Amino acid sequence: MFRFTSSSSMIKIALTGGIACGKSLTGEMLRTRGIPVCDTDEIAHEVLEKDAAVQAALIKEFGTDIMDATGQIDRTVLGKKVFIDPDKRIQLNCLTHPAILRRLAEWMVKQEASSGHVVAIIPLLYEIEAQHAWDVVVCVGAPESEQLRRLRERGLTADEAQARIGAQMRLAEKMERADFVIFNCGSKALLEEQVNQVLRGIRGE
């Protein structure tokens, strides 16, 4: 389980939510407001590309066919393997999450001296039971029809898109458990206003 201990007054904010709901866009809006933001999906990509121990473990578990022509992990091939098999998905998380969370903790330590707030985008926050390590949890949601449309735009088939949504905890449960909810179902301006409202709430304004 992820733990982060700090003696500072820095407010630690976890940003989670459903797939294709707008977490990255929300994170970018927070970043433009001067808040450091770390996206664990980006850390995950770095781990897959550069962590030799993780790469070797994944190849041993899922086979050499997850490697591309350059010898790197092909995330598309790996994704197709794990999203159709819950047991393989659990195994993937077990092999990658320790390295991802270790890098996240290192990043957070670097922010302590310079920032009153930090945000980490953690899509599977509740699935890995890491919510208790954070002062505030913000959940980004969207209508399932919008999630499916956005996933189709990313090149997934309808069945693949539905499988990706079904692989995560129900979005309604994530929203119910969060401290703040942003529902991304309209314009960018509306999303901006919700971000502002959440920040005011976190700051007690």
TORPA-4810 file (N, C-alpha, C, O; in nm, 3 decimals):
<nodes>
NODE_1_0.085_-0.120_0.000_0.000_0.000_0.000_0.088_0.124_0.000_0.187_0.129_0.072_M
NODE_2_0.053_0.224_-0.078_0.132_0.346_-0.090_0.120_0.430_0.036_0.010_0.455_0.085_F
NODE_3_0.235_0.472_0.088_0.238_0.561_0.203_0.330_0.677_0.170_0.434_0.658_0.107_R
NODE_4_0.292_0.795_0.214_0.379_0.911_0.197_0.376_0.990_0.326_0.273_1.046_0.363_F
NODE_5_0.489_0.996_0.393_0.496_1.069_0.518_0.565_1.202_0.494_0.664_1.210_0.421_T
NODE_6_0.513_1.305_0.557_0.568_1.438_0.537_0.543_1.521_0.661_0.437_1.512_0.724_S
NODE_7_0.643_1.602_0.696_0.628_1.691_0.810_0.582_1.829_0.767_0.560_1.916_0.852_S
NODE_8_0.568_1.851_0.638_0.529_1.982_0.588_0.378_1.996_0.588_0.305_1.901_0.612_S
NODE_9_0.333_2.118_0.560_0.189_2.144_0.554_0.136_2.133_0.411_0.024_2.174_0.383_S
NODE_10_0.215_2.078_0.323_0.175_2.061_0.183_0.048_1.975_0.174_0.040_1.868_0.234_M
NODE_11_-0.050_2.024_0.098_-0.174_1.951_0.080_-0.157_1.855_-0.038_-0.127_1.897_-0.149_I
NODE_12_-0.176_1.727_-0.012_-0.157_1.623_-0.112_-0.293_1.586_-0.172_-0.381_1.536_-0.103_K
NODE_13_-0.308_1.611_-0.301_-0.435_1.590_-0.371_-0.419_1.476_-0.471_-0.330_1.479_-0.555_I
NODE_14_-0.506_1.376_-0.461_-0.509_1.268_-0.560_-0.623_1.296_-0.657_-0.737_1.322_-0.616_A
NODE_15_-0.592_1.290_-0.785_-0.692_1.310_-0.890_-0.716_1.176_-0.958_-0.626_1.121_-1.021_L
NODE_16_-0.837_1.126_-0.945_-0.870_0.996_-1.002_-0.995_1.009_-1.086_-1.041_1.119_-1.113_T
NODE_17_-1.051_0.896_-1.127_-1.173_0.900_-1.208_-1.177_0.788_-1.309_-1.092_0.699_-1.308_G
NODE_18_-1.276_0.792_-1.396_-1.292_0.689_-1.497_-1.201_0.712_-1.617_-1.151_0.822_-1.638_G
NODE_19_-1.181_0.606_-1.694_-1.103_0.617_-1.816_-1.174_0.710_-1.914_-1.296_0.707_-1.926_I
NODE_20_-1.097_0.792_-1.983_-1.149_0.884_-2.084_-1.251_0.983_-2.029_-1.345_1.022_-2.098_A
NODE_21_-1.231_1.024_-1.905_-1.322_1.121_-1.843_-1.264_1.263_-1.842_-1.337_1.360_-1.815_C
NODE_22_-1.135_1.276_-1.870_-1.074_1.409_-1.872_-0.979_1.436_-1.757_-0.959_1.551_-1.720_G
NODE_23_-0.920_1.331_-1.701_-0.826_1.350_-1.590_-0.704_1.429_-1.633_-0.659_1.519_-1.561_K
NODE_24_-0.650_1.396_-1.749_-0.529_1.466_-1.796_-0.558_1.613_-1.824_-0.477_1.699_-1.791_S
NODE_25_-0.672_1.641_-1.884_-0.709_1.780_-1.912_-0.728_1.856_-1.781_-0.684_1.970_-1.768_L
NODE_26_-0.794_1.794_-1.685_-0.812_1.857_-1.554_-0.676_1.881_-1.488_-0.653_1.987_-1.429_T
NODE_27_-0.587_1.784_-1.498_-0.453_1.801_-1.444_-0.379_1.916_-1.507_-0.308_1.990_-1.439_G
NODE_28_-0.395_1.931_-1.638_-0.328_2.042_-1.707_-0.385_2.176_-1.661_-0.310_2.274_-1.649_E
NODE_29_-0.514_2.183_-1.637_-0.573_2.306_-1.586_-0.519_2.340_-1.448_-0.495_2.457_-1.418_M
NODE_30_-0.500_2.239_-1.365_-0.442_2.262_-1.233_-0.296_2.309_-1.246_-0.250_2.394_-1.170_L
NODE_31_-0.226_2.252_-1.341_-0.085_2.290_-1.362_-0.074_2.436_-1.405_0.017_2.506_-1.362_R
NODE_32_-0.167_2.482_-1.487_-0.162_2.622_-1.530_-0.194_2.718_-1.416_-0.168_2.838_-1.427_T
NODE_33_-0.249_2.666_-1.308_-0.277_2.747_-1.190_-0.161_2.742_-1.090_-0.176_2.784_-0.975_R
NODE_34_-0.048_2.691_-1.134_0.073_2.692_-1.052_0.088_2.576_-0.957_0.173_2.579_-0.868_G
NODE_35_0.006_2.472_-0.974_0.012_2.356_-0.885_0.092_2.245_-0.953_0.060_2.208_-1.066_I
NODE_36_0.195_2.192_-0.888_0.269_2.080_-0.947_0.178_1.959_-0.966_0.103_1.921_-0.876_P
NODE_37_0.186_1.898_-1.084_0.101_1.783_-1.115_0.189_1.670_-1.168_0.274_1.691_-1.254_V
NODE_38_0.169_1.552_-1.115_0.239_1.433_-1.162_0.137_1.332_-1.212_0.044_1.296_-1.139_C
NODE_39_0.153_1.287_-1.334_0.062_1.190_-1.394_0.125_1.051_-1.385_0.228_1.027_-1.448_D
NODE_40_0.065_0.961_-1.308_0.124_0.829_-1.291_0.120_0.746_-1.420_0.195_0.650_-1.433_T
NODE_41_0.033_0.781_-1.514_0.037_0.713_-1.644_0.168_0.744_-1.715_0.225_0.657_-1.781_D
NODE_42_0.216_0.868_-1.702_0.344_0.905_-1.763_0.458_0.831_-1.693_0.553_0.788_-1.758_E
NODE_43_0.449_0.818_-1.560_0.550_0.741_-1.488_0.547_0.596_-1.535_0.652_0.534_-1.553_I
NODE_44_0.427_0.542_-1.554_0.413_0.403_-1.598_0.480_0.382_-1.733_0.547_0.280_-1.754_A
NODE_45_0.463_0.478_-1.824_0.529_0.468_-1.955_0.680_0.467_-1.939_0.750_0.391_-2.006_H
NODE_46_0.730_0.551_-1.849_0.874_0.558_-1.824_0.925_0.426_-1.767_1.032_0.378_-1.805_E
NODE_47_0.849_0.369_-1.674_0.887_0.241_-1.615_0.895_0.132_-1.722_0.990_0.054_-1.725_V
NODE_48_0.795_0.128_-1.810_0.794_0.026_-1.915_0.910_0.044_-2.012_0.961_-0.053_-2.067_L
NODE_49_0.951_0.168_-2.034_1.057_0.196_-2.130_1.198_0.182_-2.072_1.291_0.147_-2.144_E
NODE_50_1.214_0.209_-1.941_1.349_0.223_-1.887_1.384_0.132_-1.771_1.501_0.116_-1.739_K
NODE_51_1.285_0.072_-1.707_1.312_-0.012_-1.589_1.337_-0.156_-1.635_1.243_-0.230_-1.664_D
NODE_52_1.464_-0.193_-1.641_1.500_-0.325_-1.694_1.442_-0.438_-1.611_1.401_-0.541_-1.666_A
NODE_53_1.437_-0.421_-1.480_1.384_-0.527_-1.394_1.235_-0.549_-1.420_1.189_-0.663_-1.427_A
NODE_54_1.161_-0.440_-1.435_1.018_-0.452_-1.465_0.997_-0.512_-1.603_0.912_-0.599_-1.622_V
NODE_55_1.076_-0.467_-1.700_1.065_-0.522_-1.835_1.086_-0.673_-1.835_1.009_-0.748_-1.896_Q
NODE_56_1.190_-0.718_-1.766_1.221_-0.862_-1.762_1.108_-0.940_-1.696_1.073_-1.049_-1.740_A
NODE_57_1.051_-0.883_-1.589_0.942_-0.951_-1.519_0.818_-0.962_-1.607_0.749_-1.064_-1.607_A
NODE_58_0.791_-0.856_-1.683_0.674_-0.857_-1.771_0.691_-0.957_-1.885_0.597_-1.028_-1.920_L
NODE_59_0.810_-0.962_-1.942_0.835_-1.056_-2.052_0.824_-1.200_-2.001_0.771_-1.287_-2.070_I
NODE_60_0.875_-1.223_-1.881_0.864_-1.357_-1.822_0.719_-1.396_-1.798_0.680_-1.510_-1.820_K
NODE_61_0.639_-1.299_-1.753_0.499_-1.327_-1.721_0.410_-1.335_-1.843_0.323_-1.422_-1.851_E
NODE_62_0.430_-1.245_-1.941_0.335_-1.233_-2.053_0.389_-1.278_-2.187_0.314_-1.282_-2.285_F
NODE_63_0.516_-1.312_-2.195_0.571_-1.366_-2.318_0.648_-1.263_-2.400_0.631_-1.143_-2.383_G
NODE_64_0.732_-1.312_-2.487_0.817_-1.224_-2.569_0.739_-1.147_-2.674_0.790_-1.051_-2.731_T
NODE_65_0.616_-1.189_-2.701_0.538_-1.120_-2.805_0.492_-0.981_-2.760_0.437_-0.907_-2.842_D
NODE_66_0.514_-0.944_-2.633_0.479_-0.808_-2.590_0.591_-0.710_-2.625_0.578_-0.590_-2.600_I
NODE_67_0.700_-0.760_-2.683_0.811_-0.673_-2.725_0.791_-0.630_-2.870_0.745_-0.708_-2.953_M
NODE_68_0.827_-0.503_-2.898_0.819_-0.457_-3.037_0.952_-0.479_-3.108_1.042_-0.541_-3.052_D
NODE_69_0.964_-0.430_-3.230_1.084_-0.455_-3.310_1.209_-0.391_-3.252_1.321_-0.434_-3.283_A
NODE_70_1.192_-0.290_-3.167_1.307_-0.223_-3.107_1.347_-0.284_-2.972_1.442_-0.239_-2.909_T
NODE_71_1.273_-0.385_-2.929_1.304_-0.447_-2.801_1.235_-0.385_-2.683_1.261_-0.421_-2.568_G
NODE_72_1.145_-0.289_-2.708_1.069_-0.224_-2.601_0.935_-0.295_-2.581_0.889_-0.370_-2.667_Q
NODE_73_0.874_-0.269_-2.465_0.742_-0.325_-2.438_0.639_-0.254_-2.526_0.631_-0.132_-2.527_I
NODE_74_0.561_-0.332_-2.600_0.454_-0.278_-2.683_0.329_-0.267_-2.595_0.265_-0.367_-2.564_D
NODE_75_0.294_-0.144_-2.557_0.183_-0.124_-2.463_0.049_-0.168_-2.523_-0.040_-0.212_-2.450_R
NODE_76_0.035_-0.156_-2.654_-0.089_-0.197_-2.718_-0.109_-0.348_-2.706_-0.217_-0.395_-2.671_T
NODE_77_-0.005_-0.423_-2.736_-0.012_-0.570_-2.726_-0.034_-0.611_-2.581_-0.116_-0.699_-2.552_V
NODE_78_0.040_-0.549_-2.489_0.026_-0.581_-2.348_-0.115_-0.549_-2.299_-0.175_-0.626_-2.224_L
NODE_79_-0.168_-0.435_-2.342_-0.302_-0.394_-2.302_-0.408_-0.493_-2.346_-0.501_-0.524_-2.271_G
NODE_80_-0.395_-0.544_-2.469_-0.493_-0.640_-2.518_-0.490_-0.770_-2.440_-0.593_-0.836_-2.425_K
NODE_81_-0.373_-0.806_-2.389_-0.362_-0.927_-2.310_-0.431_-0.911_-2.174_-0.504_-1.000_-2.130_K
NODE_82_-0.406_-0.798_-2.109_-0.451_-0.785_-1.970_-0.596_-0.743_-1.957_-0.661_-0.775_-1.857_V
NODE_83_-0.650_-0.671_-2.055_-0.786_-0.622_-2.040_-0.892_-0.727_-2.070_-1.010_-0.703_-2.050_F
NODE_84_-0.850_-0.843_-2.119_-0.945_-0.952_-2.139_-0.933_-1.058_-2.030_-1.006_-1.157_-2.031_I
NODE_85_-0.840_-1.037_-1.937_-0.815_-1.138_-1.834_-0.789_-1.067_-1.701_-0.681_-1.011_-1.682_D
NODE_86_-0.886_-1.068_-1.609_-0.869_-0.999_-1.481_-0.748_-1.047_-1.402_-0.683_-0.966_-1.335_P
NODE_87_-0.716_-1.175_-1.408_-0.601_-1.226_-1.334_-0.470_-1.169_-1.389_-0.379_-1.136_-1.313_D
NODE_88_-0.462_-1.158_-1.521_-0.342_-1.101_-1.582_-0.331_-0.952_-1.551_-0.222_-0.897_-1.537_K
NODE_89_-0.446_-0.888_-1.542_-0.446_-0.744_-1.508_-0.394_-0.724_-1.366_-0.317_-0.631_-1.340_R
NODE_90_-0.435_-0.809_-1.276_-0.387_-0.801_-1.138_-0.236_-0.825_-1.134_-0.163_-0.756_-1.063_I
NODE_91_-0.191_-0.922_-1.211_-0.048_-0.952_-1.213_0.033_-0.836_-1.270_0.141_-0.805_-1.221_Q
NODE_92_-0.020_-0.772_-1.374_0.046_-0.655_-1.431_0.061_-0.546_-1.325_0.168_-0.485_-1.312_L
NODE_93_-0.046_-0.521_-1.250_-0.040_-0.419_-1.146_0.063_-0.454_-1.039_0.136_-0.368_-0.991_N
NODE_94_0.068_-0.581_-1.002_0.163_-0.623_-0.900_0.308_-0.603_-0.945_0.395_-0.572_-0.864_C
NODE_95_0.332_-0.620_-1.074_0.468_-0.608_-1.126_0.510_-0.464_-1.151_0.629_-0.433_-1.147_L
NODE_96_0.415_-0.377_-1.177_0.451_-0.240_-1.215_0.426_-0.135_-1.107_0.500_-0.038_-1.098_T
NODE_97_0.323_-0.154_-1.025_0.285_-0.049_-0.931_0.393_-0.014_-0.827_0.408_0.104_-0.796_H
NODE_98_0.468_-0.110_-0.773_0.573_-0.071_-0.677_0.672_0.029_-0.736_0.708_0.126_-0.670_P
NODE_99_0.716_0.005_-0.859_0.811_0.096_-0.923_0.747_0.232_-0.952_0.811_0.336_-0.937_A
NODE_100_0.621_0.230_-0.994_0.550_0.355_-1.023_0.533_0.438_-0.897_0.560_0.558_-0.897_I
NODE_101_0.487_0.375_-0.789_0.461_0.447_-0.665_0.591_0.495_-0.600_0.592_0.599_-0.534_L
NODE_102_0.698_0.421_-0.617_0.828_0.465_-0.564_0.872_0.594_-0.633_0.920_0.687_-0.567_R
NODE_103_0.856_0.601_-0.763_0.892_0.723_-0.836_0.800_0.839_-0.799_0.843_0.954_-0.791_R
NODE_104_0.673_0.809_-0.776_0.579_0.913_-0.735_0.620_0.971_-0.600_0.619_1.093_-0.581_L
NODE_105_0.656_0.884_-0.505_0.698_0.932_-0.373_0.823_1.018_-0.384_0.835_1.120_-0.315_A
NODE_106_0.916_0.979_-0.471_1.037_1.059_-0.490_1.004_1.196_-0.547_1.063_1.297_-0.507_E
NODE_107_0.909_1.201_-0.640_0.867_1.328_-0.699_0.805_1.418_-0.593_0.831_1.538_-0.589_W
NODE_108_0.722_1.360_-0.507_0.654_1.439_-0.406_0.751_1.500_-0.305_0.732_1.613_-0.260_M
NODE_109_0.854_1.425_-0.269_0.955_1.478_-0.177_1.019_1.603_-0.234_1.048_1.698_-0.161_V
NODE_110_1.041_1.604_-0.365_1.105_1.719_-0.429_1.016_1.843_-0.428_1.065_1.955_-0.441_K
NODE_111_0.885_1.825_-0.412_0.793_1.938_-0.416_0.775_2.006_-0.280_0.725_2.118_-0.273_Q
NODE_112_0.816_1.940_-0.173_0.782_1.986_-0.039_0.827_2.129_-0.009_0.755_2.205_0.053_E
NODE_113_0.947_2.164_-0.054_1.004_2.293_-0.017_0.943_2.409_-0.094_0.957_2.525_-0.053_A
NODE_114_0.876_2.381_-0.206_0.836_2.490_-0.294_0.687_2.502_-0.320_0.644_2.598_-0.385_S
NODE_115_0.607_2.409_-0.271_0.466_2.413_-0.307_0.376_2.383_-0.188_0.406_2.298_-0.104_S
NODE_116_0.263_2.456_-0.182_0.164_2.430_-0.078_0.067_2.321_-0.116_0.000_2.265_-0.029_G
NODE_117_0.059_2.291_-0.247_-0.030_2.186_-0.296_0.045_2.102_-0.399_0.130_2.153_-0.471_H
NODE_118_0.014_1.976_-0.405_0.060_1.890_-0.514_-0.057_1.803_-0.557_-0.144_1.769_-0.477_V
NODE_119_-0.058_1.768_-0.685_-0.161_1.680_-0.740_-0.095_1.562_-0.808_-0.001_1.579_-0.885_V
NODE_120_-0.144_1.443_-0.780_-0.101_1.323_-0.851_-0.223_1.262_-0.919_-0.325_1.236_-0.855_A
NODE_121_-0.212_1.239_-1.049_-0.319_1.173_-1.123_-0.299_1.023_-1.111_-0.202_0.967_-1.161_I
NODE_122_-0.393_0.958_-1.043_-0.383_0.813_-1.016_-0.514_0.748_-1.058_-0.607_0.741_-0.978_I
NODE_123_-0.524_0.700_-1.181_-0.650_0.642_-1.229_-0.703_0.530_-1.142_-0.824_0.520_-1.122_P
NODE_124_-0.615_0.444_-1.091_-0.658_0.327_-1.013_-0.642_0.348_-0.863_-0.613_0.254_-0.790_L
NODE_125_-0.661_0.470_-0.818_-0.641_0.505_-0.677_-0.717_0.410_-0.584_-0.659_0.355_-0.490_L
NODE_126_-0.846_0.392_-0.610_-0.928_0.308_-0.522_-0.901_0.160_-0.545_-0.906_0.080_-0.452_Y
NODE_127_-0.873_0.125_-0.669_-0.847_-0.016_-0.699_-0.724_-0.068_-0.624_-0.721_-0.184_-0.584_E
NODE_128_-0.622_0.018_-0.604_-0.502_-0.025_-0.533_-0.505_0.016_-0.386_-0.407_0.000_-0.313_I
NODE_129_-0.620_0.070_-0.343_-0.643_0.109_-0.203_-0.537_0.206_-0.153_-0.483_0.190_-0.043_E
NODE_130_-0.508_0.308_-0.235_-0.407_0.408_-0.197_-0.470_0.540_-0.154_-0.399_0.637_-0.132_A
NODE_131_-0.603_0.544_-0.141_-0.671_0.671_-0.113_-0.634_0.731_0.021_-0.640_0.853_0.037_Q
NODE_132_-0.597_0.648_0.118_-0.572_0.698_0.253_-0.440_0.774_0.265_-0.414_0.837_0.367_H
NODE_133_-0.357_0.769_0.162_-0.229_0.840_0.166_-0.244_0.987_0.129_-0.147_1.063_0.133_A
NODE_134_-0.367_1.029_0.094_-0.387_1.164_0.041_-0.478_1.246_0.131_-0.567_1.194_0.198_W
NODE_135_-0.454_1.376_0.130_-0.537_1.466_0.209_-0.673_1.488_0.144_-0.774_1.502_0.213_D
NODE_136_-0.675_1.492_0.012_-0.798_1.520_-0.064_-0.801_1.429_-0.186_-0.698_1.409_-0.252_V
NODE_137_-0.918_1.375_-0.217_-0.936_1.298_-0.340_-1.040_1.370_-0.427_-1.150_1.399_-0.382_V
NODE_138_-1.001_1.397_-0.552_-1.090_1.457_-0.650_-1.115_1.354_-0.759_-1.021_1.298_-0.815_V
NODE_139_-1.241_1.329_-0.790_-1.277_1.232_-0.893_-1.333_1.304_-1.015_-1.422_1.388_-1.002_C
NODE_140_-1.281_1.271_-1.132_-1.333_1.326_-1.258_-1.420_1.220_-1.324_-1.375_1.108_-1.349_V
NODE_141_-1.544_1.256_-1.351_-1.637_1.165_-1.416_-1.687_1.220_-1.548_-1.661_1.335_-1.582_G
NODE_142_-1.760_1.136_-1.621_-1.823_1.175_-1.747_-1.928_1.071_-1.780_-1.921_0.959_-1.730_A
NODE_143_-2.026_1.105_-1.863_-2.124_1.005_-1.904_-2.055_0.890_-1.977_-1.958_0.911_-2.049_P
NODE_144_-2.105_0.768_-1.957_-2.043_0.653_-2.022_-2.044_0.667_-2.173_-1.950_0.623_-2.240_E
NODE_145_-2.147_0.728_-2.228_-2.151_0.748_-2.373_-2.033_0.832_-2.421_-1.979_0.810_-2.530_S
NODE_146_-1.994_0.931_-2.339_-1.879_1.014_-2.373_-1.749_0.935_-2.359_-1.659_0.948_-2.441_E
NODE_147_-1.740_0.853_-2.255_-1.622_0.769_-2.238_-1.604_0.679_-2.360_-1.494_0.668_-2.414_Q
NODE_148_-1.712_0.616_-2.402_-1.705_0.525_-2.517_-1.665_0.600_-2.644_-1.584_0.552_-2.723_L
NODE_149_-1.723_0.719_-2.662_-1.690_0.797_-2.782_-1.542_0.835_-2.784_-1.476_0.824_-2.887_R
NODE_150_-1.491_0.880_-2.670_-1.351_0.921_-2.663_-1.257_0.803_-2.684_-1.153_0.816_-2.748_R
NODE_151_-1.293_0.687_-2.630_-1.209_0.569_-2.648_-1.211_0.522_-2.794_-1.109_0.477_-2.846_L
NODE_152_-1.327_0.533_-2.858_-1.333_0.499_-3.001_-1.245_0.593_-3.083_-1.182_0.551_-3.180_R
NODE_153_-1.239_0.720_-3.043_-1.153_0.817_-3.112_-1.006_0.783_-3.094_-0.922_0.822_-3.176_E
NODE_154_-0.974_0.710_-2.987_-0.835_0.668_-2.964_-0.800_0.541_-3.041_-0.687_0.493_-3.034_R
NODE_155_-0.896_0.487_-3.114_-0.869_0.372_-3.199_-0.918_0.239_-3.147_-0.892_0.135_-3.209_G
NODE_156_-0.988_0.238_-3.033_-1.038_0.113_-2.979_-1.169_0.075_-3.046_-1.245_0.161_-3.090_L
NODE_157_-1.195_-0.055_-3.055_-1.324_-0.101_-3.103_-1.427_-0.079_-2.993_-1.391_-0.050_-2.878_T
NODE_158_-1.554_-0.094_-3.027_-1.660_-0.077_-2.927_-1.643_-0.178_-2.814_-1.660_-0.144_-2.697_A
NODE_159_-1.609_-0.303_-2.848_-1.591_-0.406_-2.745_-1.470_-0.375_-2.658_-1.475_-0.393_-2.536_D
NODE_160_-1.361_-0.330_-2.720_-1.240_-0.297_-2.644_-1.267_-0.179_-2.549_-1.222_-0.179_-2.435_E
NODE_161_-1.339_-0.079_-2.599_-1.371_0.037_-2.517_-1.455_-0.003_-2.396_-1.430_0.041_-2.284_A
NODE_162_-1.555_-0.088_-2.420_-1.640_-0.133_-2.310_-1.561_-0.215_-2.210_-1.584_-0.206_-2.089_Q
NODE_163_-1.467_-0.295_-2.259_-1.384_-0.377_-2.170_-1.295_-0.289_-2.083_-1.275_-0.319_-1.965_A
NODE_164_-1.241_-0.180_-2.139_-1.155_-0.090_-2.062_-1.236_-0.024_-1.949_-1.187_-0.009_-1.837_R
NODE_165_-1.358_0.016_-1.980_-1.443_0.077_-1.877_-1.478_-0.026_-1.770_-1.474_0.003_-1.651_I
NODE_166_-1.513_-0.147_-1.815_-1.552_-0.251_-1.721_-1.439_-0.303_-1.634_-1.463_-0.364_-1.531_G
NODE_167_-1.314_-0.277_-1.676_-1.198_-0.325_-1.599_-1.173_-0.243_-1.474_-1.099_-0.285_-1.386_A
NODE_168_-1.234_-0.125_-1.466_-1.214_-0.038_-1.351_-1.334_-0.045_-1.256_-1.441_-0.093_-1.291_Q
NODE_169_-1.311_0.004_-1.134_-1.421_0.018_-1.038_-1.530_0.104_-1.100_-1.500_0.195_-1.178_M
NODE_170_-1.655_0.078_-1.066_-1.764_0.158_-1.120_-1.742_0.306_-1.091_-1.708_0.344_-0.979_R
NODE_171_-1.761_0.387_-1.193_-1.737_0.531_-1.180_-1.826_0.591_-1.072_-1.781_0.679_-0.998_L
NODE_172_-1.951_0.546_-1.061_-2.042_0.600_-0.960_-1.986_0.578_-0.819_-2.001_0.664_-0.732_A
NODE_173_-1.922_0.464_-0.797_-1.865_0.436_-0.665_-1.744_0.526_-0.638_-1.726_0.575_-0.527_E
NODE_174_-1.662_0.549_-0.741_-1.548_0.639_-0.724_-1.595_0.779_-0.688_-1.539_0.844_-0.600_K
NODE_175_-1.697_0.825_-0.757_-1.746_0.961_-0.731_-1.805_0.970_-0.590_-1.788_1.071_-0.522_M
NODE_176_-1.874_0.866_-0.548_-1.934_0.867_-0.415_-1.829_0.871_-0.305_-1.850_0.933_-0.201_E
NODE_177_-1.716_0.806_-0.328_-1.612_0.797_-0.226_-1.520_0.919_-0.222_-1.451_0.940_-0.123_R
NODE_178_-1.518_0.998_-0.329_-1.426_1.111_-0.338_-1.472_1.229_-0.252_-1.589_1.239_-0.215_A
NODE_179_-1.377_1.317_-0.221_-1.409_1.440_-0.147_-1.473_1.544_-0.237_-1.562_1.618_-0.195_D
NODE_180_-1.428_1.549_-0.363_-1.483_1.643_-0.461_-1.502_1.569_-0.593_-1.425_1.478_-0.626_F
NODE_181_-1.605_1.608_-0.667_-1.633_1.548_-0.797_-1.637_1.656_-0.904_-1.700_1.761_-0.886_V
NODE_182_-1.570_1.629_-1.015_-1.579_1.712_-1.135_-1.644_1.626_-1.242_-1.596_1.517_-1.273_I
NODE_183_-1.753_1.675_-1.300_-1.823_1.596_-1.402_-1.804_1.664_-1.537_-1.861_1.769_-1.564_F
NODE_184_-1.724_1.601_-1.620_-1.680_1.658_-1.747_-1.778_1.619_-1.859_-1.754_1.524_-1.933_N
NODE_185_-1.886_1.694_-1.868_-1.990_1.659_-1.966_-2.029_1.777_-2.054_-2.129_1.771_-2.126_C
NODE_186_-1.950_1.885_-2.050_-1.987_2.003_-2.128_-1.866_2.066_-2.193_-1.778_1.997_-2.244_G
NODE_187_-1.862_2.197_-2.192_-1.756_2.270_-2.258_-1.630_2.274_-2.173_-1.632_2.240_-2.055_S
NODE_188_-1.521_2.316_-2.235_-1.396_2.335_-2.162_-1.412_2.445_-2.058_-1.354_2.437_-1.949_K
NODE_189_-1.489_2.546_-2.090_-1.512_2.656_-1.994_-1.584_2.605_-1.870_-1.553_2.648_-1.758_A
NODE_190_-1.679_2.514_-1.888_-1.750_2.457_-1.774_-1.655_2.374_-1.688_-1.663_2.378_-1.565_L
NODE_191_-1.566_2.301_-1.752_-1.468_2.222_-1.678_-1.375_2.315_-1.600_-1.342_2.288_-1.484_L
NODE_192_-1.334_2.425_-1.662_-1.249_2.523_-1.594_-1.317_2.577_-1.468_-1.254_2.591_-1.364_E
NODE_193_-1.445_2.607_-1.479_-1.518_2.661_-1.365_-1.528_2.558_-1.253_-1.516_2.593_-1.135_E
NODE_194_-1.548_2.431_-1.288_-1.552_2.328_-1.185_-1.417_2.312_-1.116_-1.410_2.290_-0.995_Q
NODE_195_-1.310_2.322_-1.193_-1.176_2.316_-1.135_-1.157_2.430_-1.035_-1.104_2.410_-0.926_V
NODE_196_-1.200_2.550_-1.074_-1.189_2.665_-0.983_-1.270_2.643_-0.856_-1.224_2.675_-0.746_N
NODE_197_-1.391_2.588_-0.869_-1.475_2.564_-0.753_-1.411_2.462_-0.659_-1.414_2.479_-0.537_Q
NODE_198_-1.354_2.357_-0.714_-1.289_2.255_-0.632_-1.169_2.314_-0.559_-1.149_2.287_-0.440_V
NODE_199_-1.090_2.395_-0.628_-0.975_2.457_-0.562_-1.018_2.548_-0.449_-0.955_2.552_-0.343_L
NODE_200_-1.127_2.622_-0.470_-1.177_2.708_-0.363_-1.221_2.623_-0.244_-1.198_2.660_-0.128_R
NODE_201_-1.285_2.510_-0.272_-1.329_2.422_-0.166_-1.212_2.364_-0.088_-1.216_2.356_0.035_G
NODE_202_-1.108_2.322_-0.160_-0.991_2.265_-0.094_-0.921_2.369_-0.006_-0.872_2.337_0.102_I
NODE_203_-0.919_2.493_-0.054_-0.851_2.601_0.019_-0.939_2.664_0.126_-0.894_2.750_0.202_R
NODE_204_-1.066_2.620_0.130_-1.157_2.674_0.230_-1.197_2.817_0.202_-1.223_2.893_0.295_G
NODE_205_-1.204_2.854_0.075_-1.239_2.992_0.038_-1.388_3.008_0.019_-1.434_3.117_-0.012_E
</nodes>
